[in-house]
Amino acid sequence: MSGTANPGIYPAIAASLGALARDTEGMGIALCSDPEVAARHMEQLQAIDRISQSLREVSRVLAASDPEAAIGDICLGDLRETLEKASAG
């Protein structure tokens, strides 16, 4: 296994992350459709939503023709800051 990154793998990773985002979002929607579950587990459901959003954002960055420029379009502030710092350093 070499230490060199294979940029050709990024679209496949992006697609996998996008699929995970859709699955995670679907799970959250299903759980929210039960008012009792939603009322008892709102914090966890919000975390599921955040996970889905994060997966989707990272997927978009990996799929972008200019990933570093795509970081600026990330809506989640803490994720954007983390990736901006990693990109600069």
Residue, then its C-alpha position, 0 to 999 in steps of 0.5 A: m500500500s503506497g502513501t500516495a493518494n489516488p484522486g480517482i478514488y475520490p468520486a467513489i468515496a463521494a458517492s458512498l458518502g452521498a448514499l450514506a447521507r441519504d440513508t441517514e436522512g431517511m432514517g431520521i425522517a422515519l423516526c420523526s414520523d412517530p411523534e412519541v419517538a420525536a418527542r423523546h429523542m429530539e436531541q438524537l434526531q437533531a444529531i442524525d440530521r447533522i450527520s446527514q448534512s455533514l456527510r452530504e457536504v463532505s461528499r460535495v467537496l470530494a466530488a468537486s472539480d476544485p475541492e478547496a474552492a468547494i470548502g467555502d460553500i459548506c453551510l456547516g460552519d464548524l465543518r467548513e472551519t475544520l476543512e479550511k484549516a486542514s486545507a491551509g496547513 
